[in-house]
């Protein structure tokens, strides 16, 4: 299966966020919010790190 | 029946019931390890069961499809042993993961490496789910007494 690094990272972030939400929250609404928030933080951290490391790749 | 026997009997009964309930909690943890989400399903925690099933099975399938391999139990270095412990957390899914890897699913390079990490992540999340199921089952025992 061919998948881009970005798509792979996004899928990983989503699946791990679902697992974390299962551990942390009790109600469905709180779980959905936790998935969204955790997913956004994963993606933001990855993009920030990518930009910080960008000069090293050149 | 003398007074001493009467005094001991209820406490023995409650101890036996507690032991049996803890055994059930252990069985629930075992079920949670073998099939992701099953422990919470048995506790009628539908939302958590679904979340763990989607997360662990999704990560495992995604890990396989991009060429990840599950570590062997007979590893030569500490990293391999730790990798096996993480992979073993997937439960029953570990065996098809090993079988597919031996059939040539392992892909060298970045994608295969990511796949291997995804399998380990799935195992670690399932271990956390198993601990959560055990804790929830014990909590239920304490509340029922």
N, CA and C atoms of all chains as a GROMACS GRO file, in nm:
protein
  609
    1UNK      N    1   0.084  -0.120   0.000
    1UNK     CA    2   0.000   0.000   0.000
    1UNK      C    3   0.088   0.125   0.000
    2UNK      N    4   0.060   0.216  -0.093
    2UNK     CA    5   0.136   0.341  -0.100
    2UNK      C    6   0.058   0.449  -0.028
    3UNK      N    7   0.126   0.515   0.063
    3UNK     CA    8   0.060   0.623   0.137
    3UNK      C    9   0.166   0.730   0.166
    4UNK      N   10   0.125   0.856   0.156
    4UNK     CA   11   0.223   0.963   0.180
    4UNK      C   12   0.254   0.970   0.330
    5UNK      N   13   0.368   1.030   0.363
    5UNK     CA   14   0.406   1.043   0.504
    5UNK      C   15   0.301   1.123   0.580
    6UNK      N   16   0.250   1.229   0.516
    6UNK     CA   17   0.153   1.315   0.584
    6UNK      C   18   0.023   1.238   0.614
    7UNK      N   19  -0.025   1.162   0.513
    7UNK     CA   20  -0.149   1.086   0.533
    7UNK      C   21  -0.127   0.979   0.641
    8UNK      N   22  -0.011   0.915   0.637
    8UNK     CA   23   0.020   0.814   0.737
    8UNK      C   24   0.023   0.874   0.877
    9UNK      N   25   0.084   0.990   0.889
    9UNK     CA   26   0.093   1.058   1.018
    9UNK      C   27  -0.047   1.097   1.068
   10UNK      N   28  -0.129   1.147   0.975
   10UNK     CA   29  -0.265   1.188   1.014
   10UNK      C   30  -0.347   1.068   1.061
   11UNK      N   31  -0.334   0.955   0.990
   11UNK     CA   32  -0.410   0.835   1.030
   11UNK      C   33  -0.361   0.785   1.166
   12UNK      N   34  -0.229   0.785   1.186
   12UNK     CA   35  -0.173   0.744   1.315
   12UNK      C   36  -0.226   0.835   1.427
   13UNK      N   37  -0.223   0.968   1.402
   13UNK     CA   38  -0.269   1.063   1.504
   13UNK      C   39  -0.416   1.039   1.538
   14UNK      N   40  -0.496   1.011   1.435
   14UNK     CA   41  -0.639   0.988   1.458
   14UNK      C   42  -0.663   0.863   1.542
   15UNK      N   43  -0.597   0.753   1.503
   15UNK     CA   44  -0.620   0.626   1.573
   15UNK      C   45  -0.570   0.630   1.718
   16UNK      N   46  -0.455   0.693   1.739
   16UNK     CA   47  -0.404   0.704   1.877
   16UNK      C   48  -0.493   0.797   1.960
   17UNK      N   49  -0.544   0.903   1.896
   17UNK     CA   50  -0.635   0.994   1.967
   17UNK      C   51  -0.762   0.922   2.012
   18UNK      N   52  -0.813   0.834   1.926
   18UNK     CA   53  -0.933   0.756   1.963
   18UNK      C   54  -0.902   0.668   2.084
   19UNK      N   55  -0.783   0.605   2.084
   19UNK     CA   56  -0.743   0.522   2.198
   19UNK      C   57  -0.730   0.602   2.326
   20UNK      N   58  -0.668   0.720   2.318
   20UNK     CA   59  -0.651   0.806   2.436
   20UNK      C   60  -0.787   0.853   2.489
   21UNK      N   61  -0.877   0.886   2.396
   21UNK     CA   62  -1.010   0.932   2.438
   21UNK      C   63  -1.085   0.820   2.510
   22UNK      N   64  -1.066   0.697   2.464
   22UNK     CA   65  -1.128   0.582   2.531
   22UNK      C   66  -1.078   0.569   2.673
   23UNK      N   67  -0.951   0.601   2.696
   23UNK     CA   68  -0.894   0.589   2.830
   23UNK      C   69  -0.939   0.701   2.922
   24UNK      N   70  -0.951   0.822   2.863
   24UNK     CA   71  -0.962   0.939   2.948
   24UNK      C   72  -1.102   0.987   2.982
   25UNK      N   73  -1.197   0.973   2.893
   25UNK     CA   74  -1.326   1.042   2.912
   25UNK      C   75  -1.441   0.944   2.932
   26UNK      N   76  -1.547   0.994   2.997
   26UNK     CA   77  -1.659   0.906   3.029
   26UNK      C   78  -1.777   0.921   2.934
   27UNK      N   79  -1.807   1.044   2.890
   27UNK     CA   80  -1.925   1.061   2.805
   27UNK      C   81  -1.885   1.067   2.658
   28UNK      N   82  -1.980   1.036   2.570
   28UNK     CA   83  -1.950   1.034   2.427
   28UNK      C   84  -1.908   1.171   2.376
   29UNK      N   85  -1.979   1.276   2.421
   29UNK     CA   86  -1.946   1.411   2.377
   29UNK      C   87  -1.805   1.450   2.418
   30UNK      N   88  -1.770   1.420   2.543
   30UNK     CA   89  -1.636   1.454   2.593
   30UNK      C   90  -1.530   1.375   2.516
   31UNK      N   91  -1.563   1.251   2.480
   31UNK     CA   92  -1.468   1.168   2.404
   31UNK      C   93  -1.443   1.225   2.266
   32UNK      N   94  -1.552   1.269   2.201
   32UNK     CA   95  -1.538   1.326   2.066
   32UNK      C   96  -1.452   1.452   2.071
   33UNK      N   97  -1.478   1.536   2.172
   33UNK     CA   98  -1.396   1.659   2.187
   33UNK      C   99  -1.250   1.623   2.214
   34UNK      N  100  -1.229   1.520   2.296
   34UNK     CA  101  -1.092   1.478   2.328
   34UNK      C  102  -1.021   1.427   2.202
   35UNK      N  103  -1.094   1.350   2.117
   35UNK     CA  104  -1.034   1.300   1.992
   35UNK      C  105  -0.992   1.418   1.904
   36UNK      N  106  -1.084   1.515   1.888
   36UNK     CA  107  -1.055   1.630   1.802
   36UNK      C  108  -0.936   1.710   1.855
   37UNK      N  109  -0.935   1.734   1.985
   37UNK     CA  110  -0.829   1.816   2.046
   37UNK      C  111  -0.694   1.744   2.039
   38UNK      N  112  -0.694   1.618   2.073
   38UNK     CA  113  -0.571   1.539   2.071
   38UNK      C  114  -0.516   1.528   1.928
   39UNK      N  115  -0.607   1.507   1.831
   39UNK     CA  116  -0.566   1.497   1.690
   39UNK      C  117  -0.503   1.630   1.645
   40UNK      N  118  -0.567   1.740   1.679
   40UNK     CA  119  -0.513   1.872   1.641
   40UNK      C  120  -0.375   1.896   1.702
   41UNK      N  121  -0.359   1.857   1.828
   41UNK     CA  122  -0.229   1.877   1.894
   41UNK      C  123  -0.120   1.790   1.831
   42UNK      N  124  -0.155   1.665   1.798
   42UNK     CA  125  -0.059   1.576   1.729
   42UNK      C  126  -0.012   1.641   1.599
   43UNK      N  127  -0.110   1.688   1.521
   43UNK     CA  128  -0.077   1.744   1.389
   43UNK      C  129   0.003   1.874   1.403
   44UNK      N  130  -0.038   1.959   1.497
   44UNK     CA  131   0.032   2.086   1.516
   44UNK      C  132   0.176   2.061   1.560
   45UNK      N  133   0.194   1.967   1.653
   45UNK     CA  134   0.330   1.936   1.702
   45UNK      C  135   0.416   1.881   1.589
   46UNK      N  136   0.358   1.794   1.505
   46UNK     CA  137   0.435   1.734   1.396
   46UNK      C  138   0.476   1.840   1.294
   47UNK      N  139   0.383   1.929   1.260
   47UNK     CA  140   0.414   2.033   1.160
   47UNK      C  141   0.518   2.131   1.216
   48UNK      N  142   0.504   2.165   1.344
   48UNK     CA  143   0.602   2.254   1.407
   48UNK      C  144   0.742   2.189   1.407
   49UNK      N  145   0.748   2.063   1.445
   49UNK     CA  146   0.878   1.993   1.446
   49UNK      C  147   0.936   1.984   1.305
   50UNK      N  148   0.848   1.959   1.207
   50UNK     CA  149   0.895   1.950   1.068
   50UNK      C  150   0.960   2.081   1.024
   51UNK      N  151   0.897   2.194   1.061
   51UNK     CA  152   0.955   2.324   1.023
   51UNK      C  153   1.084   2.353   1.099
   52UNK      N  154   1.088   2.314   1.226
   52UNK     CA  155   1.210   2.335   1.305
   52UNK      C  156   1.327   2.253   1.250
   53UNK      N  157   1.297   2.133   1.200
   53UNK     CA  158   1.404   2.046   1.149
   53UNK      C  159   1.436   2.071   1.002
   54UNK      N  160   1.354   2.153   0.938
   54UNK     CA  161   1.372   2.177   0.793
   54UNK      C  162   1.512   2.224   0.757
   55UNK      N  163   1.572   2.321   0.831
   55UNK     CA  164   1.707   2.365   0.793
   55UNK      C  165   1.810   2.252   0.797
   56UNK      N  166   1.791   2.154   0.882
   56UNK     CA  167   1.887   2.043   0.892
   56UNK      C  168   1.882   1.950   0.771
   57UNK      N  169   1.769   1.953   0.700
   57UNK     CA  170   1.753   1.860   0.587
   57UNK      C  171   1.819   1.914   0.460
   58UNK      N  172   1.869   2.038   0.463
   58UNK     CA  173   1.922   2.097   0.339
   58UNK      C  174   2.075   2.089   0.333
   59UNK      N  175  -2.398  -2.444   6.661
   59UNK     CA  176  -2.296  -2.347   6.614
   59UNK      C  177  -2.267  -2.246   6.727
   60UNK      N  178  -2.140  -2.236   6.767
   60UNK     CA  179  -2.106  -2.143   6.875
   60UNK      C  180  -2.091  -2.000   6.821
   61UNK      N  181  -2.073  -1.906   6.916
   61UNK     CA  182  -2.066  -1.764   6.877
   61UNK      C  183  -1.947  -1.734   6.788
   62UNK      N  184  -1.833  -1.798   6.819
   62UNK     CA  185  -1.711  -1.772   6.740
   62UNK      C  186  -1.731  -1.811   6.594
   63UNK      N  187  -1.795  -1.926   6.571
   63UNK     CA  188  -1.819  -1.972   6.434
   63UNK      C  189  -1.911  -1.876   6.360
   64UNK      N  190  -2.016  -1.829   6.434
   64UNK     CA  191  -2.112  -1.735   6.374
   64UNK      C  192  -2.041  -1.606   6.330
   65UNK      N  193  -1.943  -1.563   6.414
   65UNK     CA  194  -1.873  -1.438   6.385
   65UNK      C  195  -1.781  -1.452   6.264
   66UNK      N  196  -1.722  -1.571   6.250
   66UNK     CA  197  -1.623  -1.591   6.141
   66UNK      C  198  -1.693  -1.612   6.007
   67UNK      N  199  -1.806  -1.679   6.008
   67UNK     CA  200  -1.868  -1.723   5.883
   67UNK      C  201  -1.896  -1.612   5.780
   68UNK      N  202  -1.960  -1.499   5.822
   68UNK     CA  203  -1.988  -1.396   5.721
   68UNK      C  204  -1.862  -1.340   5.659
   69UNK      N  205  -1.756  -1.324   5.742
   69UNK     CA  206  -1.633  -1.266   5.687
   69UNK      C  207  -1.569  -1.362   5.588
   70UNK      N  208  -1.578  -1.495   5.618
   70UNK     CA  209  -1.522  -1.593   5.524
   70UNK      C  210  -1.598  -1.592   5.392
   71UNK      N  211  -1.732  -1.581   5.404
   71UNK     CA  212  -1.815  -1.577   5.284
   71UNK      C  213  -1.780  -1.456   5.200
   72UNK      N  214  -1.764  -1.339   5.266
   72UNK     CA  215  -1.734  -1.218   5.188
   72UNK      C  216  -1.594  -1.227   5.128
   73UNK      N  217  -1.501  -1.293   5.199
   73UNK     CA  218  -1.366  -1.310   5.145
   73UNK      C  219  -1.368  -1.398   5.020
   74UNK      N  220  -1.447  -1.506   5.027
   74UNK     CA  221  -1.457  -1.597   4.912
   74UNK      C  222  -1.519  -1.524   4.793
   75UNK      N  223  -1.625  -1.445   4.822
   75UNK     CA  224  -1.691  -1.370   4.715
   75UNK      C  225  -1.595  -1.270   4.653
   76UNK      N  226  -1.514  -1.206   4.739
   76UNK     CA  227  -1.419  -1.106   4.690
   76UNK      C  228  -1.313  -1.173   4.602
   77UNK      N  229  -1.265  -1.290   4.648
   77UNK     CA  230  -1.163  -1.362   4.570
   77UNK      C  231  -1.219  -1.401   4.433
   78UNK      N  232  -1.345  -1.450   4.436
   78UNK     CA  233  -1.408  -1.490   4.310
   78UNK      C  234  -1.428  -1.370   4.216
   79UNK      N  235  -1.463  -1.254   4.276
   79UNK     CA  236  -1.482  -1.134   4.194
   79UNK      C  237  -1.350  -1.085   4.136
   80UNK      N  238  -1.242  -1.096   4.216
   80UNK     CA  239  -1.110  -1.056   4.165
   80UNK      C  240  -1.064  -1.150   4.054
   81UNK      N  241  -1.102  -1.277   4.068
   81UNK     CA  242  -1.070  -1.374   3.962
   81UNK      C  243  -1.143  -1.335   3.834
   82UNK      N  244  -1.271  -1.294   3.851
   82UNK     CA  245  -1.348  -1.248   3.734
   82UNK      C  246  -1.283  -1.125   3.671
   83UNK      N  247  -1.233  -1.033   3.757
   83UNK     CA  248  -1.165  -0.913   3.705
   83UNK      C  249  -1.041  -0.954   3.626
   84UNK      N  250  -0.969  -1.055   3.675
   84UNK     CA  251  -0.852  -1.106   3.603
   84UNK      C  252  -0.893  -1.165   3.469
   85UNK      N  253  -1.006  -1.238   3.468
   85UNK     CA  254  -1.053  -1.296   3.342
   85UNK      C  255  -1.094  -1.187   3.243
   86UNK      N  256  -1.154  -1.081   3.296
   86UNK     CA  257  -1.193  -0.968   3.210
   86UNK      C  258  -1.068  -0.903   3.149
   87UNK      N  259  -0.963  -0.888   3.232
   87UNK     CA  260  -0.837  -0.832   3.180
   87UNK      C  261  -0.778  -0.922   3.072
   88UNK      N  262  -0.788  -1.053   3.094
   88UNK     CA  263  -0.736  -1.149   2.995
   88UNK      C  264  -0.813  -1.136   2.863
   89UNK      N  265  -0.947  -1.126   2.875
   89UNK     CA  266  -1.030  -1.109   2.754
   89UNK      C  267  -0.993  -0.978   2.682
   90UNK      N  268  -0.969  -0.871   2.763
   90UNK     CA  269  -0.934  -0.741   2.705
   90UNK      C  270  -0.801  -0.750   2.630
   91UNK      N  271  -0.710  -0.834   2.680
   91UNK     CA  272  -0.580  -0.850   2.612
   91UNK      C  273  -0.597  -0.930   2.482
   92UNK      N  274  -0.675  -1.040   2.489
   92UNK     CA  275  -0.686  -1.128   2.373
   92UNK      C  276  -0.759  -1.058   2.257
   93UNK      N  277  -0.873  -0.998   2.287
   93UNK     CA  278  -0.949  -0.927   2.182
   93UNK      C  279  -0.965  -0.781   2.226
   94UNK      N  280  -0.905  -0.686   2.154
   94UNK     CA  281  -0.915  -0.545   2.194
   94UNK      C  282  -1.060  -0.500   2.211
   95UNK      N  283  -1.091  -0.444   2.328
   95UNK     CA  284  -1.226  -0.394   2.354
   95UNK      C  285  -1.319  -0.493   2.420
   96UNK      N  286  -1.283  -0.622   2.419
   96UNK     CA  287  -1.374  -0.724   2.473
   96UNK      C  288  -1.394  -0.709   2.624
   97UNK      N  289  -1.289  -0.671   2.696
   97UNK     CA  290  -1.300  -0.652   2.841
   97UNK      C  291  -1.405  -0.548   2.876
   98UNK      N  292  -1.400  -0.434   2.805
   98UNK     CA  293  -1.497  -0.328   2.831
   98UNK      C  294  -1.636  -0.368   2.782
   99UNK      N  295  -1.641  -0.449   2.677
   99UNK     CA  296  -1.770  -0.497   2.626
   99UNK      C  297  -1.838  -0.584   2.733
  100UNK      N  298  -1.759  -0.669   2.800
  100UNK     CA  299  -1.814  -0.755   2.905
  100UNK      C  300  -1.862  -0.672   3.025
  101UNK      N  301  -1.798  -0.556   3.044
  101UNK     CA  302  -1.839  -0.467   3.154
  101UNK      C  303  -1.952  -0.372   3.110
  102UNK      N  304  -2.000  -0.391   2.988
  102UNK     CA  305  -2.107  -0.309   2.928
  102UNK      C  306  -2.067  -0.162   2.916
  103UNK      N  307  -1.940  -0.139   2.888
  103UNK     CA  308  -1.893  -0.002   2.861
  103UNK      C  309  -1.872   0.008   2.710
  104UNK      N  310  -1.982   0.029   2.643
  104UNK     CA  311  -1.985   0.019   2.497
  104UNK      C  312  -1.891   0.120   2.429
  105UNK      N  313  -1.895   0.246   2.477
  105UNK     CA  314  -1.814   0.351   2.414
  105UNK      C  315  -1.666   0.321   2.420
  106UNK      N  316  -1.619   0.282   2.538
  106UNK     CA  317  -1.477   0.251   2.555
  106UNK      C  318  -1.440   0.128   2.473
  107UNK      N  319  -1.528   0.028   2.474
  107UNK     CA  320  -1.499  -0.094   2.397
  107UNK      C  321  -1.480  -0.059   2.249
  108UNK      N  322  -1.570   0.024   2.196
  108UNK     CA  323  -1.562   0.061   2.055
  108UNK      C  324  -1.435   0.143   2.027
  109UNK      N  325  -1.404   0.237   2.119
  109UNK     CA  326  -1.285   0.322   2.100
  109UNK      C  327  -1.158   0.236   2.097
  110UNK      N  328  -1.146   0.142   2.191
  110UNK     CA  329  -1.024   0.059   2.195
  110UNK      C  330  -1.018  -0.035   2.075
  111UNK      N  331  -1.134  -0.088   2.035
  111UNK     CA  332  -1.135  -0.179   1.920
  111UNK      C  333  -1.089  -0.104   1.794
  112UNK      N  334  -1.149   0.013   1.770
  112UNK     CA  335  -1.113   0.091   1.651
  112UNK      C  336  -0.964   0.128   1.655
  113UNK      N  337  -0.919   0.176   1.769
  113UNK     CA  338  -0.781   0.223   1.780
  113UNK      C  339  -0.680   0.110   1.761
  114UNK      N  340  -0.696   0.002   1.835
  114UNK     CA  341  -0.595  -0.106   1.833
  114UNK      C  342  -0.601  -0.183   1.700
  115UNK      N  343  -0.721  -0.221   1.658
  115UNK     CA  344  -0.732  -0.297   1.532
  115UNK      C  345  -0.691  -0.209   1.414
  116UNK      N  346  -0.732  -0.083   1.417
  116UNK     CA  347  -0.695   0.010   1.309
  116UNK      C  348  -0.544   0.027   1.298
  117UNK      N  349  -0.478   0.050   1.413
  117UNK     CA  350  -0.332   0.067   1.410
  117UNK      C  351  -0.262  -0.061   1.363
  118UNK      N  352  -0.314  -0.176   1.406
  118UNK     CA  353  -0.252  -0.304   1.367
  118UNK      C  354  -0.267  -0.325   1.216
  119UNK      N  355  -0.386  -0.308   1.164
  119UNK     CA  356  -0.408  -0.330   1.020
  119UNK      C  357  -0.327  -0.230   0.938
  120UNK      N  358  -0.327  -0.105   0.982
  120UNK     CA  359  -0.250  -0.002   0.912
  120UNK      C  360  -0.100  -0.037   0.916
  121UNK      N  361  -0.054  -0.083   1.032
  121UNK     CA  362   0.087  -0.124   1.047
  121UNK      C  363   0.125  -0.235   0.951
  122UNK      N  364   0.038  -0.336   0.939
  122UNK     CA  365   0.066  -0.448   0.846
  122UNK      C  366   0.072  -0.398   0.703
  123UNK      N  367  -0.032  -0.319   0.668
  123UNK     CA  368  -0.045  -0.284   0.526
  123UNK      C  369   0.071  -0.199   0.475
  124UNK      N  370   0.136  -0.124   0.565
  124UNK     CA  371   0.251  -0.047   0.517
  124UNK      C  372   0.383  -0.123   0.539
  125UNK      N  373   0.371  -0.250   0.577
  125UNK     CA  374   0.490  -0.336   0.579
  125UNK      C  375   0.559  -0.351   0.713
  126UNK      N  376   0.488  -0.323   0.823
  126UNK     CA  377   0.548  -0.341   0.955
  126UNK      C  378   0.564  -0.488   0.989
  127UNK      N  379   0.662  -0.519   1.073
  127UNK     CA  380   0.679  -0.657   1.118
  127UNK      C  381   0.669  -0.663   1.270
  128UNK      N  382   0.616  -0.777   1.319
  128UNK     CA  383   0.607  -0.797   1.464
  128UNK      C  384   0.735  -0.865   1.511
  129UNK      N  385   0.788  -0.823   1.624
  129UNK     CA  386   0.913  -0.880   1.676
  129UNK      C  387   0.893  -1.024   1.721
  130UNK      N  388   0.998  -1.102   1.705
  130UNK     CA  389   0.995  -1.242   1.746
  130UNK      C  390   1.018  -1.250   1.898
  131UNK      N  391   0.962  -1.355   1.964
  131UNK     CA  392   0.988  -1.370   2.108
  131UNK      C  393   1.135  -1.405   2.136
  132UNK      N  394   1.204  -1.460   2.037
  132UNK     CA  395   1.343  -1.499   2.059
  132UNK      C  396   1.434  -1.394   1.997
  133UNK      N  397   1.444  -1.282   2.067
  133UNK     CA  398   1.525  -1.173   2.014
  133UNK      C  399   1.664  -1.176   2.076
  134UNK      N  400   1.761  -1.126   2.001
  134UNK     CA  401   1.899  -1.132   2.050
  134UNK      C  402   1.936  -1.010   2.134
  135UNK      N  403   1.869  -0.896   2.112
  135UNK     CA  404   1.905  -0.776   2.188
  135UNK      C  405   1.787  -0.724   2.270
  136UNK      N  406   1.818  -0.630   2.359
  136UNK     CA  407   1.716  -0.575   2.451
  136UNK      C  408   1.608  -0.500   2.374
  137UNK      N  409   1.648  -0.432   2.267
  137UNK     CA  410   1.550  -0.356   2.188
  137UNK      C  411   1.445  -0.450   2.128
  138UNK      N  412   1.493  -0.565   2.077
  138UNK     CA  413   1.402  -0.665   2.020
  138UNK      C  414   1.309  -0.723   2.125
  139UNK      N  415   1.362  -0.744   2.246
  139UNK     CA  416   1.278  -0.799   2.354
  139UNK      C  417   1.170  -0.698   2.393
  140UNK      N  418   1.209  -0.570   2.404
  140UNK     CA  419   1.110  -0.466   2.436
  140UNK      C  420   1.006  -0.455   2.324
  141UNK      N  421   1.052  -0.466   2.201
  141UNK     CA  422   0.962  -0.463   2.086
  141UNK      C  423   0.863  -0.578   2.090
  142UNK      N  424   0.913  -0.696   2.129
  142UNK     CA  425   0.824  -0.812   2.139
  142UNK      C  426   0.720  -0.789   2.248
  143UNK      N  427   0.764  -0.734   2.364
  143UNK     CA  428   0.669  -0.711   2.474
  143UNK      C  429   0.558  -0.614   2.431
  144UNK      N  430   0.597  -0.510   2.355
  144UNK     CA  431   0.497  -0.414   2.306
  144UNK      C  432   0.404  -0.483   2.205
  145UNK      N  433   0.462  -0.560   2.112
  145UNK     CA  434   0.381  -0.627   2.010
  145UNK      C  435   0.287  -0.731   2.071
  146UNK      N  436   0.337  -0.801   2.175
  146UNK     CA  437   0.255  -0.905   2.239
  146UNK      C  438   0.130  -0.844   2.302
  147UNK      N  439   0.133  -0.715   2.331
  147UNK     CA  440   0.016  -0.647   2.386
  147UNK      C  441  -0.103  -0.647   2.292
  148UNK      N  442  -0.081  -0.671   2.164
  148UNK     CA  443  -0.192  -0.671   2.067
  148UNK      C  444  -0.287  -0.789   2.094
  149UNK      N  445  -0.237  -0.893   2.163
  149UNK     CA  446  -0.321  -1.008   2.194
  149UNK      C  447  -0.326  -1.105   2.078
  150UNK      N  448  -0.447  -1.151   2.044
  150UNK     CA  449  -0.462  -1.252   1.940
  150UNK      C  450  -0.413  -1.202   1.804
  151UNK      N  451  -0.418  -1.072   1.783
  151UNK     CA  452  -0.375  -1.017   1.653
  151UNK      C  453  -0.224  -1.031   1.631
  152UNK      N  454  -0.150  -1.060   1.739
  152UNK     CA  455  -0.005  -1.076   1.725
  152UNK      C  456   0.027  -1.192   1.629
  153UNK      N  457  -0.052  -1.299   1.638
  153UNK     CA  458  -0.019  -1.419   1.560
  153UNK      C  459  -0.035  -1.398   1.409
  154UNK      N  460  -0.149  -1.340   1.364
  154UNK     CA  461  -0.154  -1.308   1.220
  154UNK      C  462  -0.046  -1.207   1.179
  155UNK      N  463  -0.009  -1.116   1.271
  155UNK     CA  464   0.097  -1.018   1.238
  155UNK      C  465   0.228  -1.091   1.214
  156UNK      N  466   0.259  -1.190   1.298
  156UNK     CA  467   0.382  -1.267   1.280
  156UNK      C  468   0.374  -1.349   1.152
  157UNK      N  469   0.255  -1.409   1.128
  157UNK     CA  470   0.238  -1.496   1.011
  157UNK      C  471   0.255  -1.415   0.883
  158UNK      N  472   0.192  -1.298   0.877
  158UNK     CA  473   0.203  -1.214   0.757
  158UNK      C  474   0.346  -1.167   0.736
  159UNK      N  475   0.416  -1.138   0.847
  159UNK     CA  476   0.554  -1.092   0.836
  159UNK      C  477   0.641  -1.203   0.780
  160UNK      N  478   0.618  -1.328   0.828
  160UNK     CA  479   0.701  -1.437   0.779
  160UNK      C  480   0.667  -1.470   0.635
  161UNK      N  481   0.545  -1.428   0.591
  161UNK     CA  482   0.508  -1.452   0.450
  161UNK      C  483   0.565  -1.343   0.360
  162UNK      N  484   0.639  -1.251   0.416
  162UNK     CA  485   0.708  -1.153   0.334
  162UNK      C  486   0.648  -1.015   0.334
  163UNK      N  487   0.572  -0.983   0.438
  163UNK     CA  488   0.511  -0.849   0.442
  163UNK      C  489   0.609  -0.740   0.483
  164UNK      N  490   0.721  -0.779   0.543
  164UNK     CA  491   0.818  -0.679   0.590
  164UNK      C  492   0.877  -0.600   0.474
  165UNK      N  493   0.875  -0.469   0.487
  165UNK     CA  494   0.928  -0.383   0.381
  165UNK      C  495   1.044  -0.304   0.439
  166UNK      N  496   1.162  -0.314   0.380
  166UNK     CA  497   1.272  -0.234   0.433
  166UNK      C  498   1.251  -0.086   0.404
  167UNK      N  499   1.310   0.001   0.486
  167UNK     CA  500   1.297   0.145   0.463
  167UNK      C  501   1.197   0.209   0.556
  168UNK      N  502   1.166   0.337   0.524
  168UNK     CA  503   1.085   0.417   0.616
  168UNK      C  504   0.946   0.359   0.639
  169UNK      N  505   0.875   0.317   0.533
  169UNK     CA  506   0.737   0.270   0.549
  169UNK      C  507   0.733   0.147   0.640
  170UNK      N  508   0.823   0.051   0.616
  170UNK     CA  509   0.826  -0.069   0.699
  170UNK      C  510   0.858  -0.035   0.843
  171UNK      N  511   0.949   0.061   0.861
  171UNK     CA  512   0.988   0.105   0.995
  171UNK      C  513   0.869   0.169   1.067
  172UNK      N  514   0.795   0.254   0.996
  172UNK     CA  515   0.676   0.316   1.056
  172UNK      C  516   0.574   0.209   1.092
  173UNK      N  517   0.557   0.112   1.002
  173UNK     CA  518   0.461   0.004   1.027
  173UNK      C  519   0.494  -0.073   1.153
  174UNK      N  520   0.623  -0.099   1.174
  174UNK     CA  521   0.667  -0.170   1.294
  174UNK      C  522   0.634  -0.090   1.420
  175UNK      N  523   0.654   0.043   1.413
  175UNK     CA  524   0.622   0.130   1.529
  175UNK      C  525   0.471   0.134   1.553
  176UNK      N  526   0.393   0.130   1.444
  176UNK     CA  527   0.247   0.132   1.460
  176UNK      C  528   0.198   0.006   1.532
  177UNK      N  529   0.259  -0.108   1.498
  177UNK     CA  530   0.221  -0.233   1.567
  177UNK      C  531   0.254  -0.223   1.716
  178UNK      N  532   0.370  -0.165   1.747
  178UNK     CA  533   0.409  -0.149   1.888
  178UNK      C  534   0.312  -0.053   1.959
  179UNK      N  535   0.273   0.056   1.891
  179UNK     CA  536   0.179   0.152   1.951
  179UNK      C  537   0.045   0.084   1.978
  180UNK      N  538  -0.001  -0.001   1.884
  180UNK     CA  539  -0.127  -0.073   1.904
  180UNK      C  540  -0.118  -0.161   2.028
  181UNK      N  541  -0.005  -0.231   2.043
  181UNK     CA  542   0.014  -0.318   2.158
  181UNK      C  543   0.012  -0.240   2.289
  182UNK      N  544   0.079  -0.124   2.290
  182UNK     CA  545   0.085  -0.044   2.414
  182UNK      C  546  -0.053   0.010   2.452
  183UNK      N  547  -0.130   0.053   2.350
  183UNK     CA  548  -0.265   0.103   2.380
  183UNK      C  549  -0.352  -0.011   2.434
  184UNK      N  550  -0.334  -0.131   2.378
  184UNK     CA  551  -0.414  -0.244   2.427
  184UNK      C  552  -0.375  -0.282   2.570
  185UNK      N  553  -0.247  -0.266   2.604
  185UNK     CA  554  -0.205  -0.294   2.742
  185UNK      C  555  -0.272  -0.193   2.837
  186UNK      N  556  -0.276  -0.065   2.796
  186UNK     CA  557  -0.344   0.036   2.878
  186UNK      C  558  -0.493   0.004   2.892
  187UNK      N  559  -0.554  -0.043   2.781
  187UNK     CA  560  -0.696  -0.079   2.783
  187UNK      C  561  -0.720  -0.196   2.878
  188UNK      N  562  -0.626  -0.291   2.877
  188UNK     CA  563  -0.638  -0.409   2.964
  188UNK      C  564  -0.632  -0.366   3.111
  189UNK      N  565  -0.539  -0.277   3.144
  189UNK     CA  566  -0.527  -0.228   3.282
  189UNK      C  567  -0.654  -0.152   3.322
  190UNK      N  568  -0.707  -0.072   3.228
  190UNK     CA  569  -0.829   0.004   3.256
  190UNK      C  570  -0.947  -0.090   3.281
  191UNK      N  571  -0.956  -0.198   3.202
  191UNK     CA  572  -1.066  -0.295   3.219
  191UNK      C  573  -1.054  -0.364   3.355
  192UNK      N  574  -0.932  -0.400   3.393
  192UNK     CA  575  -0.910  -0.466   3.524
  192UNK      C  576  -0.949  -0.371   3.638
  193UNK      N  577  -0.906  -0.246   3.625
  193UNK     CA  578  -0.937  -0.145   3.729
  193UNK      C  579  -1.088  -0.124   3.739
  194UNK      N  580  -1.154  -0.116   3.623
  194UNK     CA  581  -1.300  -0.094   3.623
  194UNK      C  582  -1.372  -0.214   3.685
  195UNK      N  583  -1.323  -0.334   3.656
  195UNK     CA  584  -1.386  -0.455   3.713
  195UNK      C  585  -1.367  -0.459   3.864
  196UNK      N  586  -1.247  -0.423   3.913
  196UNK     CA  587  -1.221  -0.420   4.058
  196UNK      C  588  -1.307  -0.313   4.125
  197UNK      N  589  -1.322  -0.199   4.059
  197UNK     CA  590  -1.402  -0.089   4.112
  197UNK      C  591  -1.547  -0.134   4.127
  198UNK      N  592  -1.594  -0.211   4.029
  198UNK     CA  593  -1.731  -0.261   4.034
  198UNK      C  594  -1.749  -0.355   4.153
  199UNK      N  595  -1.647  -0.437   4.180
  199UNK     CA  596  -1.652  -0.530   4.294
  199UNK      C  597  -1.663  -0.451   4.424
  200UNK      N  598  -1.579  -0.346   4.438
  200UNK     CA  599  -1.580  -0.266   4.562
  200UNK      C  600  -1.714  -0.198   4.582
  201UNK      N  601  -1.774  -0.150   4.471
  201UNK     CA  602  -1.903  -0.080   4.481
  201UNK      C  603  -2.016  -0.175   4.516
  202UNK      N  604  -2.004  -0.302   4.474
  202UNK     CA  605  -2.113  -0.396   4.498
  202UNK      C  606  -2.109  -0.450   4.641
  203UNK      N  607  -1.998  -0.429   4.714
  203UNK     CA  608  -1.988  -0.483   4.851
  203UNK      C  609  -2.034  -0.383   4.956
   0.00000   0.00000   0.00000
